[in-house]
Amino acid sequence: MKPVDLLYMGLGAAFLAKDKVESFVEELEKRGEMSRADAQNFLADAKSRAKQEEEVLRARIREELQGVLSDMGLATKDDIAALKALIEKQPS
């Protein structure tokens, strides 16, 4: 499975979970088991945690992609810039 596929699966699961959590919290609020303020605080905390997890996931995917590209032996921007500098230093 490609890292991009994993990203889409993770994001899909995150959106599904977000919707489920929001509807569950709304139901608790309607039944009086949670105050409106508590519900808002809970959702704000959940969103903050989700954002942190998303950043961790993005970093992990970025690392994986860099590893795959490195394994493929493709030239990086830095490699190309170094070659250009060498060519420009060559006497005409």
Buried (B, 14 or more C-beta within 10 A) or exposed (E): EEBEEBBEEBEEEBEEEBEEBBEEBEEBBEEEEBEEEEBEEBBEEBEEEBEEEEEEBEEBBEEBBEEEEEEEEEEEEEEEEEEEEEEEEEEE
